[in-house]
Amino acid sequence: MTEVEIDEFKTDWVKELKQLRCSKCGATTDAICECGVGYVPAHEYAAKALAANPEKSDRAIAAELGIDHKTVAKQRKLTGENSPVRIGRDRKARRVPKPKSPKPQPLNIALSALTQIEQLVGDMTSAIGKVRSDVFDSRIRAVIDRLSVLITTIN
């Protein structure tokens, strides 16, 4: 390589160092400063700020750092930090609302019941060969009748 080619290579390499690259789509943009030190992602700043001030609200931390409050909220969720009181941007302390427990969905309840039925049927098939009686047979028939009624109502 000649000296000119080396200088061109260095110039291209320095330009590449000053480029910020999106980790998702690969888009690049120029860095604002000329110091040459690598840039730190916003989520790392948010994690450090949360560690230093867990009592501050997501929006208060985001306003100080100049990042989105959702970034701070995501870091708070990842770190598992849950202080009962948060201080907002207006410096007022507020209690954090308790998370609402999700209501059980009918489909989830039905699937859970179906799983239990499958397990019971498996247990019963292994026990049927060992125990046979008229009472046992009549109860099995009653369960079968109920299940068949249930199946016809679903279809």
C-alpha positions as CSV (number, residue, x, y, z in Angstrom):
1,M,0.0,0.0,0.0
2,T,1.2,3.5,-0.8
3,E,1.0,6.3,1.7
4,V,-1.9,7.9,0.0
5,E,-3.9,4.6,0.2
6,I,-3.0,4.3,3.9
7,D,-4.2,7.8,4.5
8,E,-7.4,7.2,2.6
9,F,-7.9,3.9,4.6
10,K,-7.4,5.8,7.9
11,T,-9.8,8.5,6.9
12,D,-12.5,6.0,6.0
13,W,-11.9,4.1,9.2
14,V,-12.1,7.3,11.4
15,K,-15.3,8.2,9.5
16,E,-16.7,4.7,10.3
17,L,-15.8,5.2,14.0
18,K,-17.7,8.4,14.1
19,Q,-20.8,6.7,12.8
20,L,-23.6,5.5,15.2
21,R,-25.2,2.3,14.0
22,C,-28.7,1.1,14.8
23,S,-28.5,-2.4,16.3
24,K,-31.9,-3.3,14.7
25,C,-32.0,-2.0,11.2
26,G,-28.3,-1.0,10.6
27,A,-29.0,2.6,9.8
28,T,-26.1,5.0,10.5
29,T,-25.7,8.6,11.4
30,D,-22.8,10.9,12.3
31,A,-21.7,11.3,15.9
32,I,-22.0,14.8,17.2
33,C,-18.8,15.1,19.2
34,E,-15.2,14.6,18.0
35,C,-13.7,13.0,21.1
36,G,-13.7,9.5,19.7
37,V,-15.1,7.8,22.7
38,G,-17.9,5.2,22.0
39,Y,-21.5,6.2,22.7
40,V,-23.5,4.5,25.4
41,P,-27.1,3.3,24.7
42,A,-29.9,5.0,26.5
43,H,-31.0,1.9,28.3
44,E,-27.6,1.7,30.0
45,Y,-28.0,5.3,31.2
46,A,-31.5,4.5,32.5
47,A,-30.2,1.4,34.4
48,K,-27.5,3.5,36.1
49,A,-29.9,6.3,37.0
50,L,-32.4,3.8,38.4
51,A,-29.7,2.2,40.5
52,A,-28.7,5.7,41.9
53,N,-32.3,7.0,42.4
54,P,-34.9,4.2,42.5
55,E,-37.4,6.4,44.3
56,K,-37.7,8.8,41.3
57,S,-40.4,8.2,38.7
58,D,-39.7,7.0,35.2
59,R,-40.7,10.3,33.7
60,A,-38.5,12.3,36.2
61,I,-35.4,10.1,35.3
62,A,-36.2,10.3,31.6
63,A,-36.5,14.1,31.7
64,E,-33.1,14.4,33.4
65,L,-31.4,12.1,30.9
66,G,-33.3,13.3,27.8
67,I,-34.6,9.9,26.9
68,D,-38.0,8.3,26.6
69,H,-39.8,7.4,29.8
70,K,-40.7,4.0,28.3
71,T,-37.0,3.2,28.2
72,V,-36.7,3.8,31.9
73,A,-39.8,1.8,32.6
74,K,-38.4,-1.1,30.7
75,Q,-35.2,-1.0,32.7
76,R,-37.1,-0.8,35.9
77,K,-39.1,-3.9,35.0
78,L,-35.9,-5.7,34.0
79,T,-34.2,-4.9,37.2
80,G,-37.2,-5.8,39.3
81,E,-37.1,-2.5,41.2
82,N,-40.4,-1.7,42.8
83,S,-40.3,1.0,45.4
84,P,-43.7,1.7,47.0
85,V,-43.4,5.5,46.6
86,R,-42.0,7.4,43.6
87,I,-41.0,11.1,43.4
88,G,-42.3,12.7,40.2
89,R,-41.0,15.5,38.1
90,D,-42.9,18.0,40.3
91,R,-41.1,16.6,43.3
92,K,-44.3,15.2,44.9
93,A,-44.2,11.7,46.4
94,R,-46.9,9.3,45.1
95,R,-47.7,5.8,45.9
96,V,-47.2,3.3,43.1
97,P,-50.5,1.6,42.2
98,K,-50.6,-2.2,42.9
99,P,-50.5,-4.2,39.7
100,K,-53.9,-5.7,38.8
101,S,-54.0,-9.4,38.8
102,P,-55.3,-10.7,35.4
103,K,-58.8,-12.1,35.5
104,P,-58.9,-15.8,34.6
105,Q,-60.1,-16.2,31.0
106,P,-62.8,-18.7,30.4
107,L,-60.7,-20.4,27.7
108,N,-57.8,-20.8,30.2
109,I,-60.2,-22.3,32.8
110,A,-61.6,-24.7,30.3
111,L,-58.1,-25.8,29.1
112,S,-57.0,-26.3,32.7
113,A,-60.1,-28.4,33.4
114,L,-59.5,-30.4,30.2
115,T,-55.9,-31.1,31.2
116,Q,-57.1,-32.4,34.6
117,I,-59.7,-34.6,32.9
118,E,-57.0,-36.0,30.6
119,Q,-54.8,-36.8,33.6
120,L,-57.7,-38.4,35.4
121,V,-58.7,-40.5,32.4
122,G,-55.1,-41.8,32.2
123,D,-55.1,-42.6,35.9
124,M,-58.4,-44.4,35.6
125,T,-57.4,-46.5,32.6
126,S,-54.5,-47.9,34.7
127,A,-56.8,-48.5,37.7
128,I,-59.8,-50.1,35.8
129,G,-57.9,-53.4,35.2
130,K,-57.3,-53.7,39.0
131,V,-60.7,-52.7,40.3
132,R,-64.1,-53.7,38.8
133,S,-67.4,-53.2,40.6
134,D,-71.0,-52.2,39.7
135,V,-70.7,-48.9,41.6
136,F,-67.5,-48.0,39.9
137,D,-68.9,-48.9,36.5
138,S,-72.1,-46.8,37.1
139,R,-70.0,-43.8,38.2
140,I,-67.8,-44.0,35.1
141,R,-71.0,-44.2,32.9
142,A,-72.3,-41.0,34.6
143,V,-69.1,-39.1,34.0
144,I,-69.1,-40.3,30.4
145,D,-72.7,-39.1,30.0
146,R,-71.8,-35.7,31.4
147,L,-68.8,-35.4,29.1
148,S,-70.8,-36.3,26.1
149,V,-73.4,-33.6,27.0
150,L,-70.6,-31.1,27.3
151,I,-69.1,-32.1,24.0
152,T,-72.4,-31.7,22.2
153,T,-72.9,-28.2,23.7
154,I,-69.4,-27.1,22.5
155,N,-70.0,-28.3,19.0
